[in-house]
C-alpha cells in the first residue's frame, strides 16, 4: 500500500536534504568551515527573503525569526534528539537571537560550529552503539522504544543518552532476530550499519551544511520557500525536463561501493550489453584513454558527476561484476554518453475494463507523476520541448482512437510542478476560460486562462487524488470541479495554495559558472475560479476514500507557519455540469461494490492499522509481544494470498513477507529493485474503483435522461461537446 522509499539516485538526480547524502568527502575531524561564496550567497538570500518586492509574505530578520531559525536548524540535524546533549543545546543558545545579525553579515561560522559538534556527537554515539552490538539483551523484559522523539526533551547527560541508545540498538537487534538472523550475522550487520552512519555524516561537505542552514532560515518564513545549491538546482532542472546526458543507470550506495540498481531501457548502458544491475563501480575514467579515478567509498553524487557528461562523449567504468566476490576480476567498459529521457517519470496510459449493469465500459487511465516542463527549451522556442500537457494530449488521442468510454486522470502522489502546465493541461478538457486566479504580494490579482479553444477529450472524466496531490495538481482538480467538468475521487489533497519562482543568485554578480545557487521563493497565492483558495483546505473529492494520513500529520495544515486560508471574488466561468444529483447514487453503488471487493477492504484495513500505529508512537521491545504481532501480520498476508488465488487474481507475492530488519543498502540491490518492479503489478484497488465510479456515472446518465438533464442543466452540454450521454 505504501511505497518504500529506497536510497536511490538516478545518474544526475540527487536528494534535496542533507541527511540523504552519502559517500566520501573531506574528513570532519578538523571541522568544516564556510566559504566566501557561501557568505555572499547568504547575504543575497537575506535580501530576497526580507523584501516585499520579492517574497509574498516577507518577515523581518529579527531576534524572533532568529530563534525560529535556530530551532529549525537543530531539528534538521538531530530531529529525533539522539545525538545532542542538553549541555550542547545550552551552549548553542548563545546564538538563538543572534543568527539574524550573523546572516546579514554573511557570518556562517555559528552554523558550522554547531554542525561540527554534531559530527563529534555522532561519532560518540556510533562508538557506543557498536560496543552494544556485542552485548546480550533481555528480550523478556517489558519495555518500549519511542518511535517519534521529535517533541522529547534533550538528554540531560550521557547516561540518559546511553540508555536511549541501548533501547535503539535493542530494537534493531530484535528486528533482525525476528527475521531469523543468527547472532553473529546480526552483530556484523549492525556494526557495519552504525559505522556507515558515521561515515556518511563525516563525509558531508560544506555545501551540504550551508544548504541545510539556509533552508532553516527559508522555511522559518514559509514552508515552501527554500534554498538550493548549484548542484541541487541542476538536478531540479533535470527532474522538470525529464532528461539528462549520461549513460542511463540508477545508482545506489552499498557499503563502500556504488552499485548499479537498475538500467534505463534503451539507454547507453543498456545498449552496451556489458552493464547489469548489481555490478559495483570501482573506478571511472574520461575518454577512451584517460586516467581512471578510484571511486570506492565515494558519495553517490560525486560518482554521478564523473559519469554524467556531454552527449557523444565517452566514459569508462571499471566494474566488479555482481556475481564476483570482493577479490573478483574487474571488467572495464567504455560507454558513449547520450541524452536520456526519464520515461518512468513521464505520463503513461492504460485501459481498464469495467463490468456494469448495461455491459462493459472501457475506461482509459492517464497517470501523471508531475507537471513537468523543460523551461529552458520552451524559452528557446524549441518546438519539441518536454511538456506534461503535450504528452497527455498525445495519450488522450491514443485513448480516443481506442474508443474508451471515459478517462481517469490519476494524480495521486503528484506534488505539482509547472503552473503553466496546470493551466494548459486543464485546457485539454475545457473549451476555454479561467483556470486559476493568482494574487501577488502587492494584492494585484491576475486571471490565468485557457485561451486555446477546443478540447482534446470531451467525454466523461474523473480525477483521482490523494493527500500527496499538491500544488499544480490542486489547480487542475479545482478547475475541473469548479467547471463541473469531471468527478473528483479519492482523498482530500495536500492544501498547498502558493506559487513559487526560482531566483538564480548568480544573476546579480553575473557569474559565468554557477556559484551561489538558487532560491525557491513564494511569490503569490492562487485561488480557484470560484474565489476560494486551496490553501490548507485542499480540494475535497466528490466521492471520498478513507483518509490515509491525518491532516495534522501531513499536508499544508501540518506546518506551523503556513499561510492561512482565505478567499477572493469569483471570476465568471462556464458551468458545464452539476454532479450534485448524481453523487448520492454513485456513493450508494460505490459502498455496495467495495463491501464485496476484498482488495478495497484489505486496503481499508491497512489504512486503519497504519493510522493506529502512527498514533501509538511506541513499540514493544518484548520478543513475545513482537513475535505475536509479526505472526498476526504474516497470517493475514498468507490468508490474503490464498484468497487471491481462490479468486483467480494474478498478483505477485510480496518480496518480503514481513519486516526483514534490513535497510535499503543492506539488501541485494538487483533483487530488491526487481522485487519493487514486481510489487508494482499488485492490484490497485483504488484506481479500479475510481474507474468503476466513472463507469457508473456514464451508465446512470446514459440510462436516465431526466437525471442527465439535471446534471447538465447549467449549459447545453451537447452543443459544447461535453455530453456524458451515449
N, C-alpha and C positions, 0 to 999 in steps of 0.2 A: 504493500500500500504506500509506504513512504520510501522514496528513493534514497539509497545510500549515497552519501557524499564521499567519493573517493578522492585521494590526494593526487589528482590528475593534472596534467599540463600538456595541452596541445603545443606542438612546436611553435612558439611565438605567443601563446596565451598564458598569462601569469596571474596568480592570485592577487587580490587587491588589499589583503590585510597582512600585516607584518607577521602574525602568528603562523601563517600558512607557508612562509618561506622556508627553504631548507637548502643545505649544501654548504660548500666551503666559503671561505672569505677570511678577512683578517681576524686574528685571534682577539677576543675581547679582554684578554688578560691585562693588556696595557690600557684598555678603555677606549671606546670610540669617542670621536670629537667632531663637532660640526665643521663644515667648510664655509669658505667665503661666499660661494654661490648660494648656499642654503641660507645664510644670513640675509643676502639680498632678496632671495625668494620670500623669506618670512616678512620682510618689510612690504613687498608687493602684495602679499596675501592680506596683510593688515589693511592696506589701502583699499582693497576691493571690498572686504567684509565689513568695513566700518562706514562705507559711503553709500548714501541712499540713491545715488545715481546708478549704482550697480546692483546692490542687493535689494530684494523685495522688502525684507524686514530687517534692516541692519541693527546691530546692537553696539553701543559704545564699548570699546575695550577698556573696561574699568576694573576695579577690585572685585565686584560681584561676578563679572564674567571670568576673571582670572581664577576665582575659586572653583567655578564650574569646569574650566579647562584642566585645572589641577586634578579634580576628581576623575574626569573622563580619561585623562592620561594614565592615572594609576589603574583604573579599571581596564584599560586597553592592555596594560602589561600584566596585571595579576587580578583579573576579574573574579576568580574563584577563591581569592585570599589564601593561596597555598604557598607563597614564597616570602613576601614581605612580612616583617615583624612590626608590632605596634611602635617599637622604638624607631624603626626606619620611617614610618609614617610621621612620627612626631618631628623627626629631623627635616623631612621634606616639607613640613608645614610652614617653614620659614618662607617658602616660595608661594604659598597659597594665594596671597593677594599681591604678589609682585611679578607674576608671569606676564601681566599686561605691559608693565614697563620693559621687561626683557624682550618681548616680541617686537614692540615698537622700535627698540634699539637694535634689533637683529641679534640679540644675545641669546643663543640657544644652549649655552653651556648648562643651565639648570636642568633642562630636559635630558641632556646626555649624562649628567651626573646621576640623575635618578635611574636612568637605564643601566648604567654601569654597576650600580648597587644591585639592581635586579639580576644582572648576569651573575654576580657573585652569589646571590641568594639561590639562584637556580643550581649553581654548582654545589652548594652546600646540601640542598635538598636531594639532588641526584645521588650524591655520595651516601647520604643517609638511606635513601631508598634501595640502592644497590647492596648496602650492608644488610638490609632487612630481608632481601630476597632469599638468602640462605637460612633464615630463621624458620622455626616451626610456629604455626598459628593454631590457636584453639578455635576450631570452626563449630564447636558445640555451644559456644558462648552466645548469649542473646545480646547482640549489639547491632547498630545500624551505621551505614555510611550515608551522609547527606549528599545528595546528587547536585543540589543547587546551593552554592555557598556565597553567591554574589552579594547578599544582604547581611552576611555574617560579619561579626567584628574581626579585626585583625588579631592574629595570635599574640597573646601578651608576652610570651617568651619562647625560647627554643624548645622547652619541654612540651609546651602546648602544641607547637608545630610538629614536633616529633610524633606526638600522639595522633595528630591528624594524618600524617603520612603513614603511620602504622596501619590505620584503617584503610587508607588509599591503596597501599600495596596489598593488604589482605584481600581487598575486593578484587584486584587484578589477579591474584593467585587463585582465588575462589572461582572466578570465571573460567580460567584455564583448566582448573581441576574438574569442574563440572562438565567441561567439553571433552574430558577423557585424556588430558595430557598427563604424562608422567612427571614426577617431581623434578628430575634432572632437566627435562625439556622445559618445564616451567621456569626453572632458575635461569637457564640460558636465554630464553625468550625475553624475560623481564629485565635481566641485566642489560641485554642489548637495547631494549626499548628505552630504558632510562638513560643509558649512555647516549643514544641517538637524540634524545630530548635536549641534553646539554649541548651536544654538537650543533644542533640546529640553532639554538639560541646564541651560542658563541660565534656562529658564522653569519649572523645578521650584519648588515652593513650600515654605514652612516645614513645612507638614503632611506633605509627602512625605518630607522629611528625618527628621522626628520618627518617622513610621511605620517607616521603614527602620531607624532606630536601635533603637526599641523591639522590633522583630522580631529584631534581632540578639541582644538580651537574652533574648527569649522562646524563640527556637529554640535558644539555648545550653543551656537547661534540658532541652528535649524537642522533637522535630521538629514536633509538631502543635499546640503552644501558639503563639499569635500575637496581635498587636495590630492593630486596625482603627480608622482614623479615622472620625468620624461619616459622612463621605461613603462610605467603603468599606463601612461597616456597612449603610447603606441599600441599597447595591447588592447586598450579600449577601442581604438580605431579599428583594429583588426576584427574585433567582435562585432562591430557595426557593419563593416563592409563584407564580412564573411569570406575573406580571402587573405592569403599571405603568400610570401615567396619562401619556399623551403623544400623539404623532402616529403612532407605529409605523414607524420607519425605522432602518436600520443605517447608522451614520456611520463615516467613515474620514478621517484627515488625509492630504492630499496636497499637498506643498509648503506654501504658506501658506494653503491652503483646507481647509475641512471639506467633504467630498464625501459625497453620499448613495450608499452602496454598494448597498443593496437596500431594498425596501419590504415591510413585513409585509402579506400579503394580508388584505383586509377591514378594515384599519386606516384611521384618518382620512386619512393621507397618500395611501393607495391610492384611497380613495373620492373624494378631491378631484379626481383625474384630472389634476392640474396639477403633480405632482412625479414625477420619474423618476430611475432610477439614473444617476449621472454628473453630476447637477446639483450646482453648488457653492453653498454657503450664504454669502452676503455679509454679511447683517445679519439681526437678529432683533428683533421688536417684540412687546410685550404688549398684548392687547386689539385692538380694531378700529381704534383711532386713536392709540395710544401712540407715543412716540418710538422710532425704530429704532436699535439698537446695532450698530455695525460689529464683525464678528467675524472679519475676515480676520486670520490669524496666531494665532488663539486656540487654546488647548488644546481637545481634543475634549470632555473632561469639563466644561469651563466652558460650552461651547456646549450640551451636554446639559442643564445646569442651567437655561439660558434656555428651552429648548424644552419641557422637562418641566413639567407643571403640572396643576392640578386638572381633573377631568372637566368637560366643558361650557364650559370657559374657552377663549378664543381666543388663538392665537399667529400672528404674521405672519412669513413668511420672505421675504427678498429673495434671489432666486436668479440665478445666472449659468448659463444652460442648458448642458447637456453639450455640445451641438453648437456653442456660441458660442465665439469667441476671447476672450482676456483683455479686449479692448475691446468685447465684445459688449453687446447691450442687456440690461439687468436686467429681471427679472419679479418681481412680488410676488404672494404667495398667502396668504390667510387660512385657517387650519385650526382647526376646533373639536376640542379635545383629547377623548380618550375613554379608557376602560380598555382596555388592550391585553393580550391573552392571548398568551404566548410559546409558541405551539403547536409551534414547531420543537424546543423542549426538553422537550416532553411525551411520554408513552408513545405508541407507534404500533404498528400491526399490519400484517401482510401474510401471504400464504399461498404456500407453495412446493409444487409437485407433484413428487414423487419416484418414479421408477421402481424397483420392487423385483421379486423373484422371483415374487411372487404378485399382481402387477398394479401399481397406483399407490397411493401414500399422499399425502394432503394434510396437510401439516404447517404449523400456524399459527406465526407468529413474532411475539413482542412485544418491541420494542426499548425499553429503559428507560434514558435517558441519566443520570438521577439520582433519588435517593429524595426527591423534593420534597414540601413541605407548607407551607401558609400557616399558620404558627404563630399569628399574631395572630387570624386569622379563626376558628381552632379554639378558641382561648381565649374568644372572644366567643360561642361556640356557634352560629356561622353554619352553617346546615345545608348550604350549598353550598361549604364551604371546599375549596380546591385540595388534592388528595391523589393521590400516585402510586398508592396502593392502590385508591382509588376508580376511577381511570382504567383501571388494569389489570383490575379486576373487570368493568368495562363492556366492555372489549375481549375478555375471555375469554367473556363472554356472547355477543358477536357471533360469535366463532370457533366456539363450541359450536353456535350456530344454523346456521352454515355447515357443520357436521358434519365438522370437521377430525379427523384421526386422532391427532394428538399436538400438543404445544406446545413450542416452544423459547423460553426467556426469554433474550434477548440482553443481557447485562450488560457487554459489552466497553466499556472506557473510562468505566464508571460509577464515579466516585470516591466515591460514598456519599451522605450526606445525613442525613435524619431517622432516628433509632433506632426511633421508634415506627412509622414506615412500613416498616422492615425486618421488624419483628415482625408487623405486620398483613398485610403482603404474603405472608409465609410462611403465615399463616393462611388464605390463599386456596387453599392446596394441601394442608394437613393439617387433620384434623378438630378437634383441639385438642392442647395440650401445650406443654412448654417450648421456647422458641426460642433463647434466649441467656442466659447467666449473666453478671452484672455484679458485679465486685468493686471496692468503693470504697477510698479511701485508708486508712481505718481497718481494712480487712480484711473488713468485712461483705460477704457475698455475697447478692445477690438474684437470683431466677429470674424472668425476664420471659417470660410465656407467652401463647400464643393461647388465649383462653377463649371465643371467639365461637361455636364449634361450626359444623359444616357446612363445605363447600368450594365454591369457585367453579369449580374444574376438578379432576375426579377421574380424568382419563385420563393417558396417557403424557406424561412431562415430561423435558425436558433443560434445562440451564443452560449457556450459553456464556460463558466468561470469558477475559480476557487479563491481562497483568501490570498494566494500569491499572485493573482492577476492584478496588475497595478499600472498606474500612470496612463500611458497610451492605450493600454487595454481597457481602462475605465472610460477614457474619452470615447472610444469606439462603442463599447457596450452601452454607455449612457445615451449616445446619439441614436443608436438603433432602438433603444427603449423609448426615448422621447418621441421619436417619429412613429412609434407603433409599427416599425418595420419588421421586427422579429421578436421571438421569445428569448428571455434571458433565463438560463437554467444553471443551477449549481449552488455555490456559496457566495455570501457577501464578499465583495472584493476588498482589496487592501486599504483603500481610502487615501491614496496619495493624489492630492489635487493641486500640485505645484509644478512649475515649469523651470527647468534648469538649462543654462547655457554653459558651454565650455569656453573659458577665457585662457588664452595662451599667454603665460607670463613672459615669454620671450619676445612678445610683440613690441614692448616698450624699449628694451635695450637693443631690439632688432638683432638678436643673436643669430648667427648663421647656422649654428647647430643647437639642438635643444639642450638647455642648461637648467632652467628654472621650473619646468613642469607646467601643469595646468590646474586651474581651479574650476570645479563644478559649482556654479553659482545659481542659487534660486533667484529668478528674476521676475516671476509672475505667478499668478494663481489662475487656474482655469475653472470655468463654470459651464454647466450643461446649457443646451438651448432653452430649457425651461427656467434657467436662472439659479438653480441650486448648485452647490459645489459637491464634488465627490470627496472633498477633504474630510477625513475622519469617518464619514458615513459610507463611503464607497458606493457601489451600485448594488441595490437589493434585487435578487433574482425574482422572476415571476413564479417560478417553481423552485423551491429551496430543497437542497440536500442537507443531511446532517453536517453540522459545523465541525471541521477537523481541529482548528485552533481557535481558542478563545480570543476575543478582541483585546483583552488585557495582556495577552502573551505575544501576539504577533499582529502586525498591521500598524497603520498610522496612529491609531489610538493608544498604542503601547509606548509611544515616545512621550517623554515628559515635557518636551518643548516644541511639539508640533503646532503648526498654525491652527487656529480654531475653525470650525465650520461656519460658513456664512452664505449669504445668497445675494444676488443682484437681480435686476429686472430681466424678465424673459425676453427672448428675441423671437419675432414671428417666424414660424416654420411650418411646413406641411405636417398634417397628422394623417398617416397612411392607414392606421388601424387602431382599434381599442380592444385589447385581448381580455378585458375585464369579464365579459360574459362567458368567455371560453375557459378561463382559468379554473373555476371550480370543477368543471367536467374533466379537465386534464389532471387536476390534483387527485380526483377520485380514481381515475384509471391508473395513475402513477402509483398510488398507495396499494391498490389491489394487485398490481403487477409485481411490485418489489416484494410484497409479502410472500410471493411464490418464487422469488428469484434468490436462490441460495447465495450467489456471488454478491449481490447487493446486501443481503442480510449479514454475510460474513464481514463485508466492509463496514457495516454499521457497528458490528461487534468490535472490530479492530479499532474504530474511532473511539468508541466508548472506553475501551481498555487503555488506549493511548492517553486519553484525557485523564483517566483515573490515575495513571502512573505519573503524569505531569503534576497532578495535584498533590500526590503523595510526597514527593521531593526527597524521600529517603528509601534506602534499600537494605534489606536484612543481610547481615554477614554470618548468619547461621546456616550451615550447609544443608541441614534437613529442610529448613524453610525454603531455601533457594532451589533445592532439588525438586521439591514438591511443585513449586511454581514452574520449573523447567519441564517437568513431566506433564503437567497440565497443558502447557503450550504445545508440547510435542504431540500429545494425544489429540489435541484439537486439529493440529496440522495434518496428522495421519487421517483423521476422520474426514477432513475436507477433501483430501486427495482421493480417498476411497469413494466419496460422494461424487466427485467429478468423473471418476472412471465409470461409475454406475450410470451417470447421466450422459456418458459419451462425450464429455468435454475434453478437447485436446488442449492440455495445459502442461507446460514443463514443471517438473518438481523443483522446489526451492533448492538452490545450490547448497545452502547451509540451513539445515532444518531448524537449528536453534543457535543461540549465541555461541560462537566458536572462541570467544575470548581474545581474538586477534585484532590488530589494527590493520588498516588497508595495506601498509607497506610491509606487513609480516606474512602476507599470503602469497601464494603462487600468482604472479602478476598476470600471466597469459590466461590461466584457468579462471582467475577472478573476473577478468574482462569478458571472457566467453560466457561465464555464468550470468553476468549482468545483461548481456545481449539476450540470453535465453529468458531471463525474467521479464524482459520487455514483451515477450509473446504471451504473457499471462493474461487472462480475460480482464478487460477494462469494463467493469460493471457500470461505472458512471457514464462513460461515453455511450455505451449501448443503450442505457436507459434514456439518455438525452435524445438519442436518435429515435427511440420508441415514443417519447413525448411529442417530438415533432411529427412523427408519423400519425399519432393520434389526432393532432391538430389538423393535419391535412384531411384525414378521413372525416372528422366531425364537420369541418367546413364544407367538404365536398358533398356530404350527405344531407346536411341541414342548411338549406339556402336562407331560411329565416335567420338562423344564427349567423351565417356568413354576412348577411346584410347588416346585422347589428355590429359585428366586429369591424366591418368596413364602412360604417355609417358616415365617417368623417370625410370621406373622399371617394370619388368614383374610381375605385382601385383598378378595375379592369382597363379603364381608359388610360391610366397612368402606367400600366404594365406591372402592377403589384397584386394581381389576382391570386388568391390562395385557393381558388375553387377550380377543380378539374373541368 
